[in-house]
């Protein structure tokens, strides 16, 4: 189902924001990568578990779009949606992360080394899943 679109002319945002509102774009096809490289403050690609070849390809696509727009890659914030499933270990189907708190901490560290901010989606969204995420963050010293 296509996303709804709306067009407004002469609209005024009140009260006026006290800072510029950042633009985050999610997309991976060439046109969206070009528009993101040209206009956005941040870019999201989702959903992933551990770092993999598919993510590397998406990052390379964005790097190429940034280069085509003559934009410094350091000026675009990158985010990745990370599915975390409750299980003891291993990689779940569909690219979700499945693992213990220590493994989750290492996965989060790997994204951080690439200067990627994570949006974590817990599957299922339960207290035990939240506890596992909290243990991972404690292991990381946060």
N, CA, C and O atoms as CSV, one atom per row, in Angstrom:
chain,resi,resn,atom,element,x,y,z
A,1,UNK,N,N,0.842,-1.168,0.000
A,1,UNK,CA,C,0.000,0.000,0.000
A,1,UNK,C,C,0.892,1.237,0.000
A,1,UNK,O,O,1.736,1.380,0.884
A,2,UNK,N,N,0.725,2.133,-0.970
A,2,UNK,CA,C,1.576,3.333,-1.021
A,2,UNK,C,C,1.306,4.253,0.160
A,2,UNK,O,O,0.192,4.329,0.679
A,3,UNK,N,N,2.350,4.941,0.562
A,3,UNK,CA,C,2.224,5.897,1.666
A,3,UNK,C,C,1.375,7.079,1.207
A,3,UNK,O,O,1.427,7.477,0.043
A,4,UNK,N,N,0.607,7.626,2.116
A,4,UNK,CA,C,-0.200,8.800,1.806
A,4,UNK,C,C,0.711,10.008,1.648
A,4,UNK,O,O,1.685,10.163,2.384
A,5,UNK,N,N,0.392,10.846,0.700
A,5,UNK,CA,C,1.160,12.076,0.525
A,5,UNK,C,C,0.203,13.251,0.610
A,5,UNK,O,O,-0.972,13.147,0.256
A,6,UNK,N,N,0.722,14.356,1.080
A,6,UNK,CA,C,-0.073,15.566,1.226
A,6,UNK,C,C,0.757,16.749,0.756
A,6,UNK,O,O,1.980,16.763,0.893
A,7,UNK,N,N,0.082,17.725,0.208
A,7,UNK,CA,C,0.762,18.938,-0.222
A,7,UNK,C,C,0.052,20.120,0.411
A,7,UNK,O,O,-1.176,20.202,0.385
A,8,UNK,N,N,0.827,21.034,0.980
A,8,UNK,CA,C,0.275,22.208,1.638
A,8,UNK,C,C,1.043,23.420,1.130
A,8,UNK,O,O,2.268,23.387,1.009
A,9,UNK,N,N,0.317,24.482,0.838
A,9,UNK,CA,C,0.963,25.727,0.398
A,9,UNK,C,C,0.719,26.814,1.446
A,9,UNK,O,O,-0.384,26.948,1.977
A,10,UNK,N,N,1.748,27.568,1.725
A,10,UNK,CA,C,1.615,28.693,2.644
A,10,UNK,C,C,1.424,28.298,4.102
A,10,UNK,O,O,0.974,29.115,4.905
A,11,UNK,N,N,1.753,27.074,4.454
A,11,UNK,CA,C,1.592,26.626,5.838
A,11,UNK,C,C,2.643,27.277,6.733
A,11,UNK,O,O,3.756,27.567,6.294
A,12,UNK,N,N,2.277,27.498,7.980
A,12,UNK,CA,C,3.182,28.068,8.966
A,12,UNK,C,C,3.210,27.131,10.161
A,12,UNK,O,O,2.163,26.710,10.653
A,13,UNK,N,N,4.397,26.809,10.621
A,13,UNK,CA,C,4.555,25.956,11.789
A,13,UNK,C,C,4.580,26.834,13.036
A,13,UNK,O,O,5.487,27.646,13.225
A,14,UNK,N,N,3.569,26.657,13.882
A,14,UNK,CA,C,3.476,27.446,15.109
A,14,UNK,C,C,3.319,26.523,16.300
A,14,UNK,O,O,2.555,25.562,16.214
A,15,UNK,N,N,3.984,26.758,17.377
A,15,UNK,CA,C,5.005,27.795,17.489
A,15,UNK,C,C,6.236,27.408,16.664
A,15,UNK,O,O,6.497,26.230,16.416
A,16,UNK,N,N,6.962,28.408,16.259
A,16,UNK,CA,C,8.155,28.171,15.457
A,16,UNK,C,C,9.177,27.369,16.267
A,16,UNK,O,O,9.359,27.636,17.455
A,17,UNK,N,N,9.843,26.399,15.652
A,17,UNK,CA,C,10.844,25.627,16.396
A,17,UNK,C,C,12.016,26.519,16.786
A,17,UNK,O,O,12.319,27.499,16.106
A,18,UNK,N,N,12.670,26.166,17.886
A,18,UNK,CA,C,13.810,26.956,18.333
A,18,UNK,C,C,15.117,26.497,17.694
A,18,UNK,O,O,16.186,27.030,17.991
A,19,UNK,N,N,15.017,25.497,16.807
A,19,UNK,CA,C,16.187,25.017,16.064
A,19,UNK,C,C,15.686,24.400,14.764
A,19,UNK,O,O,14.502,24.081,14.659
A,20,UNK,N,N,16.548,24.225,13.783
A,20,UNK,CA,C,16.114,23.553,12.550
A,20,UNK,C,C,15.650,22.127,12.853
A,20,UNK,O,O,16.252,21.438,13.677
A,21,UNK,N,N,14.603,21.696,12.202
A,21,UNK,CA,C,14.089,20.347,12.380
A,21,UNK,C,C,14.857,19.426,11.433
A,21,UNK,O,O,14.799,19.610,10.217
A,22,UNK,N,N,15.578,18.431,11.974
A,22,UNK,CA,C,16.363,17.562,11.096
A,22,UNK,C,C,15.467,16.683,10.228
A,22,UNK,O,O,14.375,16.285,10.635
A,23,UNK,N,N,15.947,16.396,9.042
A,23,UNK,CA,C,15.229,15.539,8.097
A,23,UNK,C,C,15.910,14.186,8.080
A,23,UNK,O,O,17.098,14.086,7.776
A,24,UNK,N,N,15.149,13.131,8.412
A,24,UNK,CA,C,15.633,11.753,8.344
A,24,UNK,C,C,14.878,11.053,7.225
A,24,UNK,O,O,13.649,11.102,7.175
A,25,UNK,N,N,15.606,10.404,6.334
A,25,UNK,CA,C,15.005,9.695,5.204
A,25,UNK,C,C,15.353,8.222,5.312
A,25,UNK,O,O,16.481,7.855,5.643
A,26,UNK,N,N,14.366,7.384,5.026
A,26,UNK,CA,C,14.591,5.950,4.928
A,26,UNK,C,C,14.389,5.563,3.474
A,26,UNK,O,O,13.344,5.855,2.893
A,27,UNK,N,N,15.363,4.920,2.892
A,27,UNK,CA,C,15.242,4.485,1.503
A,27,UNK,C,C,16.542,3.894,1.030
A,27,UNK,O,O,17.610,4.204,1.558
A,28,UNK,N,N,16.449,3.039,0.032
A,28,UNK,CA,C,17.649,2.363,-0.459
A,28,UNK,C,C,17.755,2.302,-1.975
A,28,UNK,O,O,18.751,1.814,-2.508
A,29,UNK,N,N,16.760,2.783,-2.658
A,29,UNK,CA,C,16.826,2.776,-4.122
A,29,UNK,C,C,17.579,4.018,-4.594
A,29,UNK,O,O,17.668,5.007,-3.866
A,30,UNK,N,N,18.116,3.968,-5.803
A,30,UNK,CA,C,18.992,5.058,-6.264
A,30,UNK,C,C,18.403,6.468,-6.144
A,30,UNK,O,O,19.103,7.381,-5.706
A,31,UNK,N,N,17.152,6.667,-6.517
A,31,UNK,CA,C,16.573,8.012,-6.447
A,31,UNK,C,C,16.515,8.501,-5.004
A,31,UNK,O,O,16.859,9.651,-4.730
A,32,UNK,N,N,16.086,7.645,-4.081
A,32,UNK,CA,C,16.012,8.065,-2.679
A,32,UNK,C,C,17.396,8.308,-2.093
A,32,UNK,O,O,17.572,9.208,-1.272
A,33,UNK,N,N,18.375,7.515,-2.507
A,33,UNK,CA,C,19.737,7.754,-2.024
A,33,UNK,C,C,20.240,9.114,-2.501
A,33,UNK,O,O,20.873,9.843,-1.737
A,34,UNK,N,N,19.961,9.462,-3.763
A,34,UNK,CA,C,20.376,10.776,-4.286
A,34,UNK,C,C,19.694,11.906,-3.527
A,34,UNK,O,O,20.348,12.873,-3.134
A,35,UNK,N,N,18.373,11.793,-3.316
A,35,UNK,CA,C,17.657,12.842,-2.598
A,35,UNK,C,C,18.135,12.955,-1.153
A,35,UNK,O,O,18.257,14.054,-0.612
A,36,UNK,N,N,18.403,11.815,-0.544
A,36,UNK,CA,C,18.923,11.816,0.825
A,36,UNK,C,C,20.279,12.505,0.870
A,36,UNK,O,O,20.528,13.349,1.731
A,37,UNK,N,N,21.144,12.143,-0.053
A,37,UNK,CA,C,22.482,12.744,-0.094
A,37,UNK,C,C,22.403,14.254,-0.320
A,37,UNK,O,O,23.243,15.003,0.179
A,38,UNK,N,N,21.423,14.686,-1.050
A,38,UNK,CA,C,21.281,16.112,-1.366
A,38,UNK,C,C,20.652,16.914,-0.226
A,38,UNK,O,O,21.087,18.032,0.052
A,39,UNK,N,N,19.624,16.352,0.444
A,39,UNK,CA,C,18.818,17.169,1.343
A,39,UNK,C,C,18.769,16.746,2.807
A,39,UNK,O,O,18.507,17.583,3.671
A,40,UNK,N,N,19.008,15.492,3.105
A,40,UNK,CA,C,18.717,14.980,4.450
A,40,UNK,C,C,19.840,15.251,5.451
A,40,UNK,O,O,20.998,15.465,5.092
A,41,UNK,N,N,19.443,15.230,6.711
A,41,UNK,CA,C,20.393,15.325,7.813
A,41,UNK,C,C,20.793,13.940,8.305
A,41,UNK,O,O,21.877,13.751,8.858
A,42,UNK,N,N,19.890,12.964,8.094
A,42,UNK,CA,C,20.123,11.600,8.567
A,42,UNK,C,C,19.484,10.614,7.595
A,42,UNK,O,O,18.557,10.950,6.857
A,43,UNK,N,N,20.002,9.392,7.616
A,43,UNK,CA,C,19.513,8.321,6.744
A,43,UNK,C,C,19.392,7.046,7.550
A,43,UNK,O,O,20.271,6.718,8.347
A,44,UNK,N,N,18.298,6.327,7.340
A,44,UNK,CA,C,18.079,5.050,8.015
A,44,UNK,C,C,17.924,3.947,6.995
A,44,UNK,O,O,17.260,4.107,5.972
A,45,UNK,N,N,18.551,2.824,7.294
A,45,UNK,CA,C,18.317,1.600,6.544
A,45,UNK,C,C,18.003,0.519,7.574
A,45,UNK,O,O,18.692,0.388,8.585
A,46,UNK,N,N,16.977,-0.232,7.309
A,46,UNK,CA,C,16.503,-1.184,8.316
A,46,UNK,C,C,15.987,-2.431,7.607
A,46,UNK,O,O,15.747,-2.372,6.401
A,47,UNK,N,N,15.822,-3.448,8.227
A,47,UNK,CA,C,16.090,-3.953,9.550
A,47,UNK,C,C,17.195,-4.970,9.427
A,47,UNK,O,O,17.217,-5.768,8.491
A,48,UNK,N,N,18.098,-4.943,10.358
A,48,UNK,CA,C,19.265,-5.804,10.348
A,48,UNK,C,C,19.455,-6.428,11.723
A,48,UNK,O,O,18.849,-6.005,12.708
A,49,UNK,N,N,20.297,-7.424,11.764
A,49,UNK,CA,C,20.748,-8.023,13.006
A,49,UNK,C,C,22.226,-7.700,13.121
A,49,UNK,O,O,22.600,-6.571,13.439
A,50,UNK,N,N,23.071,-8.697,12.861
A,50,UNK,CA,C,24.510,-8.480,12.844
A,50,UNK,C,C,24.915,-7.794,11.546
A,50,UNK,O,O,24.184,-7.834,10.556
A,51,UNK,N,N,26.085,-7.165,11.560
A,51,UNK,CA,C,26.610,-6.572,10.330
A,51,UNK,C,C,26.729,-7.675,9.284
A,51,UNK,O,O,27.155,-8.788,9.593
A,52,UNK,N,N,26.352,-7.363,8.051
A,52,UNK,CA,C,26.422,-8.373,7.007
A,52,UNK,C,C,26.659,-7.723,5.646
A,52,UNK,O,O,26.767,-6.502,5.534
A,53,UNK,N,N,26.738,-8.557,4.623
A,53,UNK,CA,C,27.034,-8.085,3.267
A,53,UNK,C,C,25.930,-7.153,2.755
A,53,UNK,O,O,26.217,-6.156,2.093
A,54,UNK,N,N,24.692,-7.471,3.055
A,54,UNK,CA,C,23.574,-6.639,2.599
A,54,UNK,C,C,23.694,-5.215,3.149
A,54,UNK,O,O,23.471,-4.244,2.427
A,55,UNK,N,N,24.046,-5.100,4.428
A,55,UNK,CA,C,24.232,-3.771,5.013
A,55,UNK,C,C,25.424,-3.076,4.366
A,55,UNK,O,O,25.355,-1.884,4.069
A,56,UNK,N,N,26.501,-3.793,4.148
A,56,UNK,CA,C,27.686,-3.203,3.504
A,56,UNK,C,C,27.332,-2.650,2.128
A,56,UNK,O,O,27.812,-1.584,1.743
A,57,UNK,N,N,26.499,-3.368,1.390
A,57,UNK,CA,C,26.072,-2.901,0.070
A,57,UNK,C,C,25.240,-1.629,0.173
A,57,UNK,O,O,25.393,-0.712,-0.633
A,58,UNK,N,N,24.360,-1.579,1.168
A,58,UNK,CA,C,23.546,-0.370,1.350
A,58,UNK,C,C,24.405,0.830,1.740
A,58,UNK,O,O,24.190,1.937,1.245
A,59,UNK,N,N,25.370,0.616,2.619
A,59,UNK,CA,C,26.269,1.699,3.013
A,59,UNK,C,C,27.092,2.181,1.822
A,59,UNK,O,O,27.310,3.381,1.659
A,60,UNK,N,N,27.549,1.246,0.991
A,60,UNK,CA,C,28.312,1.606,-0.199
A,60,UNK,C,C,27.445,2.413,-1.172
A,60,UNK,O,O,27.925,3.356,-1.800
A,61,UNK,N,N,26.166,2.037,-1.292
A,61,UNK,CA,C,25.255,2.792,-2.151
A,61,UNK,C,C,25.093,4.225,-1.677
A,61,UNK,O,O,25.066,5.153,-2.486
A,62,UNK,N,N,24.983,4.405,-0.366
A,62,UNK,CA,C,24.867,5.764,0.170
A,62,UNK,C,C,26.170,6.521,-0.025
A,62,UNK,O,O,26.146,7.705,-0.362
A,63,UNK,N,N,27.306,5.866,0.180
A,63,UNK,CA,C,28.594,6.528,-0.041
A,63,UNK,C,C,28.714,7.018,-1.487
A,63,UNK,O,O,29.205,8.120,-1.732
A,64,UNK,N,N,28.267,6.205,-2.435
A,64,UNK,CA,C,28.316,6.598,-3.850
A,64,UNK,C,C,27.397,7.797,-4.107
A,64,UNK,O,O,27.763,8.705,-4.853
A,65,UNK,N,N,26.211,7.808,-3.497
A,65,UNK,CA,C,25.289,8.933,-3.662
A,65,UNK,C,C,25.875,10.214,-3.074
A,65,UNK,O,O,25.755,11.286,-3.668
A,66,UNK,N,N,26.502,10.103,-1.919
A,66,UNK,CA,C,27.138,11.262,-1.307
A,66,UNK,C,C,28.266,11.797,-2.183
A,66,UNK,O,O,28.413,13.008,-2.348
A,67,UNK,N,N,29.050,10.898,-2.737
A,67,UNK,CA,C,30.138,11.315,-3.619
A,67,UNK,C,C,29.586,12.012,-4.859
A,67,UNK,O,O,30.130,13.027,-5.296
A,68,UNK,N,N,28.506,11.470,-5.428
A,68,UNK,CA,C,27.902,12.076,-6.622
A,68,UNK,C,C,27.376,13.478,-6.332
A,68,UNK,O,O,27.338,14.322,-7.226
A,69,UNK,N,N,26.971,13.731,-5.093
A,69,UNK,CA,C,26.480,15.051,-4.687
A,69,UNK,C,C,27.600,15.939,-4.128
A,69,UNK,O,O,27.344,17.059,-3.686
A,70,UNK,N,N,28.831,15.439,-4.150
A,70,UNK,CA,C,29.982,16.165,-3.598
A,70,UNK,C,C,29.743,16.553,-2.142
A,70,UNK,O,O,30.048,17.668,-1.718
A,71,UNK,N,N,29.194,15.612,-1.395
A,71,UNK,CA,C,28.892,15.870,0.015
A,71,UNK,C,C,29.821,15.058,0.896
A,71,UNK,O,O,30.079,13.883,0.634
A,72,UNK,N,N,30.316,15.692,1.931
A,72,UNK,CA,C,31.175,15.033,2.901
A,72,UNK,C,C,30.351,13.984,3.653
A,72,UNK,O,O,29.346,14.336,4.270
A,73,UNK,N,N,30.747,12.700,3.621
A,73,UNK,CA,C,29.988,11.657,4.316
A,73,UNK,C,C,29.826,11.913,5.814
A,73,UNK,O,O,28.860,11.443,6.416
A,74,UNK,N,N,30.746,12.644,6.419
A,74,UNK,CA,C,30.664,12.920,7.858
A,74,UNK,C,C,29.498,13.840,8.200
A,74,UNK,O,O,29.153,13.977,9.373
A,75,UNK,N,N,28.882,14.474,7.199
A,75,UNK,CA,C,27.773,15.396,7.463
A,75,UNK,C,C,26.414,14.700,7.457
A,75,UNK,O,O,25.396,15.350,7.695
A,76,UNK,N,N,26.375,13.413,7.193
A,76,UNK,CA,C,25.121,12.660,7.179
A,76,UNK,C,C,25.120,11.651,8.318
A,76,UNK,O,O,25.965,10.757,8.368
A,77,UNK,N,N,24.177,11.797,9.219
A,77,UNK,CA,C,24.024,10.823,10.306
A,77,UNK,C,C,23.405,9.552,9.728
A,77,UNK,O,O,22.469,9.617,8.931
A,78,UNK,N,N,23.932,8.399,10.133
A,78,UNK,CA,C,23.431,7.116,9.640
A,78,UNK,C,C,22.815,6.344,10.800
A,78,UNK,O,O,23.381,6.266,11.890
A,79,UNK,N,N,21.649,5.780,10.537
A,79,UNK,CA,C,20.987,4.960,11.538
A,79,UNK,C,C,20.593,3.634,10.907
A,79,UNK,O,O,20.338,3.545,9.706
A,80,UNK,N,N,20.551,2.616,11.738
A,80,UNK,CA,C,20.137,1.283,11.302
A,80,UNK,C,C,19.132,0.751,12.300
A,80,UNK,O,O,19.340,0.836,13.510
A,81,UNK,N,N,18.054,0.209,11.798
A,81,UNK,CA,C,17.106,-0.495,12.649
A,81,UNK,C,C,17.621,-1.902,12.892
A,81,UNK,O,O,17.970,-2.616,11.952
A,82,UNK,N,N,17.666,-2.295,14.153
A,82,UNK,CA,C,18.181,-3.620,14.524
A,82,UNK,C,C,17.098,-4.395,15.259
A,82,UNK,O,O,16.675,-4.004,16.347
A,83,UNK,N,N,16.653,-5.489,14.665
A,83,UNK,CA,C,15.708,-6.380,15.321
A,83,UNK,C,C,16.450,-7.276,16.296
A,83,UNK,O,O,17.430,-7.918,15.918
A,84,UNK,N,N,16.006,-7.332,17.527
A,84,UNK,CA,C,16.595,-8.202,18.549
A,84,UNK,C,C,15.532,-9.172,19.028
A,84,UNK,O,O,14.540,-8.768,19.636
A,85,UNK,N,N,15.736,-10.444,18.757
A,85,UNK,CA,C,14.782,-11.465,19.180
A,85,UNK,C,C,15.265,-12.137,20.453
A,85,UNK,O,O,16.465,-12.266,20.694
A,86,UNK,N,N,14.312,-12.558,21.256
A,86,UNK,CA,C,14.631,-13.251,22.498
A,86,UNK,C,C,14.909,-14.722,22.212
A,86,UNK,O,O,14.007,-15.480,21.857
A,87,UNK,N,N,16.142,-15.103,22.366
A,87,UNK,CA,C,16.579,-16.500,22.248
A,87,UNK,C,C,17.954,-16.557,22.866
A,87,UNK,O,O,18.514,-15.525,23.236
A,88,UNK,N,N,18.506,-17.754,22.981
A,88,UNK,CA,C,19.796,-17.876,23.658
A,88,UNK,C,C,20.993,-17.541,22.790
A,88,UNK,O,O,21.923,-16.891,23.267
A,89,UNK,N,N,21.006,-17.957,21.546
A,89,UNK,CA,C,22.142,-17.614,20.686
A,89,UNK,C,C,21.812,-17.946,19.250
A,89,UNK,O,O,20.839,-18.638,18.954
A,90,UNK,N,N,22.655,-17.432,18.362
A,90,UNK,CA,C,22.509,-17.716,16.952
A,90,UNK,C,C,21.894,-16.556,16.203
A,90,UNK,O,O,21.560,-15.528,16.792
A,91,UNK,N,N,21.748,-16.724,14.916
A,91,UNK,CA,C,21.172,-15.710,14.034
A,91,UNK,C,C,19.789,-16.172,13.617
A,91,UNK,O,O,19.629,-17.277,13.099
A,92,UNK,N,N,18.808,-15.349,13.833
A,92,UNK,CA,C,17.436,-15.704,13.478
A,92,UNK,C,C,17.217,-15.518,11.989
A,92,UNK,O,O,18.000,-14.853,11.310
A,93,UNK,N,N,16.167,-16.100,11.501
A,93,UNK,CA,C,15.806,-15.896,10.118
A,93,UNK,C,C,15.417,-14.446,9.878
A,93,UNK,O,O,14.949,-13.759,10.785
A,94,UNK,N,N,15.615,-13.987,8.643
A,94,UNK,CA,C,15.229,-12.624,8.307
A,94,UNK,C,C,16.206,-11.567,8.771
A,94,UNK,O,O,15.917,-10.377,8.648
A,95,UNK,N,N,17.348,-11.959,9.300
A,95,UNK,CA,C,18.362,-10.989,9.661
A,95,UNK,C,C,18.249,-10.412,11.049
A,95,UNK,O,O,18.961,-9.457,11.362
A,96,UNK,N,N,17.395,-10.940,11.893
A,96,UNK,CA,C,17.307,-10.442,13.264
A,96,UNK,C,C,18.502,-10.905,14.076
A,96,UNK,O,O,19.103,-11.940,13.787
A,97,UNK,N,N,18.845,-10.118,15.108
A,97,UNK,CA,C,19.883,-10.527,16.039
A,97,UNK,C,C,19.255,-11.422,17.093
A,97,UNK,O,O,18.188,-11.124,17.629
A,98,UNK,N,N,19.936,-12.524,17.380
A,98,UNK,CA,C,19.532,-13.406,18.467
A,98,UNK,C,C,20.795,-13.735,19.238
A,98,UNK,O,O,21.758,-14.238,18.659
A,99,UNK,N,N,20.808,-13.464,20.529
A,99,UNK,CA,C,21.994,-13.780,21.310
A,99,UNK,C,C,21.876,-13.313,22.742
A,99,UNK,O,O,20.921,-12.638,23.129
A,100,UNK,N,N,22.868,-13.689,23.508
A,100,UNK,CA,C,22.942,-13.305,24.912
A,100,UNK,C,C,23.363,-11.846,25.035
A,100,UNK,O,O,23.763,-11.222,24.052
A,101,UNK,N,N,23.271,-11.310,26.243
A,101,UNK,CA,C,23.570,-9.894,26.465
A,101,UNK,C,C,24.986,-9.530,26.014
A,101,UNK,O,O,25.190,-8.471,25.421
A,102,UNK,N,N,25.965,-10.397,26.290
A,102,UNK,CA,C,27.336,-10.109,25.872
A,102,UNK,C,C,27.478,-10.044,24.360
A,102,UNK,O,O,28.199,-9.198,23.831
A,103,UNK,N,N,26.790,-10.941,23.669
A,103,UNK,CA,C,26.811,-10.928,22.201
A,103,UNK,C,C,26.129,-9.676,21.662
A,103,UNK,O,O,26.584,-9.084,20.683
A,104,UNK,N,N,25.034,-9.279,22.306
A,104,UNK,CA,C,24.340,-8.061,21.902
A,104,UNK,C,C,25.237,-6.842,22.122
A,104,UNK,O,O,25.277,-5.946,21.279
A,105,UNK,N,N,25.949,-6.801,23.233
A,105,UNK,CA,C,26.875,-5.694,23.499
A,105,UNK,C,C,27.935,-5.607,22.401
A,105,UNK,O,O,28.253,-4.513,21.934
A,106,UNK,N,N,28.477,-6.741,21.990
A,106,UNK,CA,C,29.484,-6.744,20.914
A,106,UNK,C,C,28.887,-6.288,19.586
A,106,UNK,O,O,29.546,-5.584,18.820
A,107,UNK,N,N,27.650,-6.680,19.308
A,107,UNK,CA,C,26.988,-6.252,18.073
A,107,UNK,C,C,26.775,-4.734,18.075
A,107,UNK,O,O,27.005,-4.070,17.064
A,108,UNK,N,N,26.338,-4.195,19.203
A,108,UNK,CA,C,26.139,-2.746,19.307
A,108,UNK,C,C,27.476,-2.027,19.129
A,108,UNK,O,O,27.543,-0.996,18.459
A,109,UNK,N,N,28.544,-2.569,19.730
A,109,UNK,CA,C,29.879,-1.983,19.566
A,109,UNK,C,C,30.308,-1.961,18.104
A,109,UNK,O,O,30.918,-0.994,17.648
A,110,UNK,N,N,29.992,-3.025,17.367
A,110,UNK,CA,C,30.376,-3.100,15.952
A,110,UNK,C,C,29.696,-1.981,15.154
A,110,UNK,O,O,30.328,-1.365,14.295
A,111,UNK,N,N,28.432,-1.718,15.428
A,111,UNK,CA,C,27.749,-0.605,14.751
A,111,UNK,C,C,28.365,0.729,15.161
A,111,UNK,O,O,28.542,1.622,14.332
A,112,UNK,N,N,28.686,0.854,16.436
A,112,UNK,CA,C,29.269,2.112,16.909
A,112,UNK,C,C,30.612,2.394,16.233
A,112,UNK,O,O,30.915,3.540,15.902
A,113,UNK,N,N,31.414,1.344,16.029
A,113,UNK,CA,C,32.703,1.541,15.346
A,113,UNK,C,C,32.513,2.083,13.929
A,113,UNK,O,O,33.382,2.783,13.410
A,114,UNK,N,N,31.383,1.764,13.309
A,114,UNK,CA,C,31.079,2.283,11.972
A,114,UNK,C,C,30.384,3.644,12.032
A,114,UNK,O,O,30.002,4.198,11.001
A,115,UNK,N,N,30.223,4.181,13.251
A,115,UNK,CA,C,29.542,5.470,13.464
A,115,UNK,C,C,28.094,5.417,12.986
A,115,UNK,O,O,27.589,6.347,12.358
A,116,UNK,N,N,27.449,4.303,13.303
A,116,UNK,CA,C,26.037,4.109,12.978
A,116,UNK,C,C,25.249,4.087,14.276
A,116,UNK,O,O,25.579,3.349,15.205
A,117,UNK,N,N,24.207,4.901,14.330
A,117,UNK,CA,C,23.306,4.903,15.483
A,117,UNK,C,C,22.260,3.820,15.289
A,117,UNK,O,O,21.756,3.627,14.182
A,118,UNK,N,N,21.933,3.115,16.359
A,118,UNK,CA,C,20.968,2.019,16.278
A,118,UNK,C,C,19.594,2.420,16.784
A,118,UNK,O,O,19.457,3.167,17.753
A,119,UNK,N,N,18.595,1.910,16.112
A,119,UNK,CA,C,17.217,1.932,16.573
A,119,UNK,C,C,16.895,0.472,16.858
A,119,UNK,O,O,16.768,-0.329,15.931
A,120,UNK,N,N,16.763,0.124,18.118
A,120,UNK,CA,C,16.584,-1.279,18.511
A,120,UNK,C,C,15.098,-1.583,18.655
A,120,UNK,O,O,14.363,-0.885,19.353
A,121,UNK,N,N,14.677,-2.645,17.974
A,121,UNK,CA,C,13.296,-3.118,18.089
A,121,UNK,C,C,13.333,-4.493,18.750
A,121,UNK,O,O,13.849,-5.458,18.185
A,122,UNK,N,N,12.784,-4.560,19.942
A,122,UNK,CA,C,12.778,-5.812,20.696
A,122,UNK,C,C,11.611,-6.681,20.241
A,122,UNK,O,O,10.474,-6.222,20.135
A,123,UNK,N,N,11.926,-7.962,19.973
A,123,UNK,CA,C,10.925,-8.924,19.515
A,123,UNK,C,C,10.923,-10.120,20.446
A,123,UNK,O,O,11.894,-10.877,20.424
A,124,UNK,N,N,9.937,-10.341,21.238
A,124,UNK,CA,C,8.785,-9.476,21.482
A,124,UNK,C,C,9.173,-8.338,22.421
A,124,UNK,O,O,10.208,-8.392,23.086
A,125,UNK,N,N,8.347,-7.330,22.467
A,125,UNK,CA,C,8.604,-6.181,23.335
A,125,UNK,C,C,8.160,-6.471,24.758
A,125,UNK,O,O,7.128,-5.980,25.216
A,126,UNK,N,N,8.954,-7.276,25.448
A,126,UNK,CA,C,8.601,-7.713,26.809
A,126,UNK,C,C,9.644,-7.214,27.804
A,126,UNK,O,O,10.712,-6.742,27.416
A,127,UNK,N,N,9.318,-7.327,29.099
A,127,UNK,CA,C,10.276,-6.952,30.138
A,127,UNK,C,C,11.548,-7.789,30.069
A,127,UNK,O,O,12.632,-7.225,30.215
A,128,UNK,N,N,11.479,-9.114,29.854
A,128,UNK,CA,C,12.728,-9.874,29.738
A,128,UNK,C,C,13.601,-9.397,28.566
A,128,UNK,O,O,14.827,-9.366,28.676
A,129,UNK,N,N,12.976,-9.035,27.468
A,129,UNK,CA,C,13.751,-8.516,26.333
A,129,UNK,C,C,14.406,-7.185,26.688
A,129,UNK,O,O,15.563,-6.947,26.340
A,130,UNK,N,N,13.676,-6.326,27.371
A,130,UNK,CA,C,14.229,-5.042,27.802
A,130,UNK,C,C,15.356,-5.251,28.807
A,130,UNK,O,O,16.354,-4.531,28.776
A,131,UNK,N,N,15.206,-6.231,29.698
A,131,UNK,CA,C,16.270,-6.559,30.649
A,131,UNK,C,C,17.541,-7.000,29.931
A,131,UNK,O,O,18.642,-6.618,30.328
A,132,UNK,N,N,17.396,-7.798,28.882
A,132,UNK,CA,C,18.561,-8.244,28.111
A,132,UNK,C,C,19.268,-7.050,27.476
A,132,UNK,O,O,20.496,-6.975,27.496
A,133,UNK,N,N,18.508,-6.124,26.917
A,133,UNK,CA,C,19.107,-4.918,26.345
A,133,UNK,C,C,19.809,-4.108,27.427
A,133,UNK,O,O,20.908,-3.600,27.203
A,134,UNK,N,N,19.192,-3.980,28.594
A,134,UNK,CA,C,19.815,-3.239,29.701
A,134,UNK,C,C,21.116,-3.901,30.136
A,134,UNK,O,O,22.094,-3.206,30.412
A,135,UNK,N,N,21.149,-5.242,30.204
A,135,UNK,CA,C,22.397,-5.951,30.557
A,135,UNK,C,C,23.473,-5.693,29.509
A,135,UNK,O,O,24.642,-5.506,29.850
A,136,UNK,N,N,23.085,-5.682,28.236
A,136,UNK,CA,C,24.061,-5.406,27.164
A,136,UNK,C,C,24.645,-4.009,27.323
A,136,UNK,O,O,25.853,-3.822,27.172
A,137,UNK,N,N,23.800,-3.028,27.626
A,137,UNK,CA,C,24.289,-1.668,27.790
A,137,UNK,C,C,25.192,-1.555,29.016
A,137,UNK,O,O,26.164,-0.799,29.004
A,138,UNK,N,N,24.876,-2.302,30.074
A,138,UNK,CA,C,25.734,-2.299,31.264
A,138,UNK,C,C,27.091,-2.897,30.948
A,138,UNK,O,O,28.112,-2.385,31.405
A,139,UNK,N,N,27.118,-3.971,30.176
A,139,UNK,CA,C,28.383,-4.586,29.753
A,139,UNK,C,C,29.215,-3.563,28.978
A,139,UNK,O,O,30.437,-3.520,29.121
A,140,UNK,N,N,28.565,-2.753,28.169
A,140,UNK,CA,C,29.255,-1.738,27.383
A,140,UNK,C,C,29.680,-0.548,28.233
A,140,UNK,O,O,30.368,0.349,27.746
A,141,UNK,N,N,29.269,-0.535,29.515
A,141,UNK,CA,C,29.649,0.560,30.405
A,141,UNK,C,C,28.740,1.757,30.284
A,141,UNK,O,O,29.145,2.874,30.609
A,142,UNK,N,N,27.523,1.553,29.826
A,142,UNK,CA,C,26.581,2.666,29.676
A,142,UNK,C,C,25.371,2.472,30.540
A,142,UNK,O,O,24.472,3.312,30.541
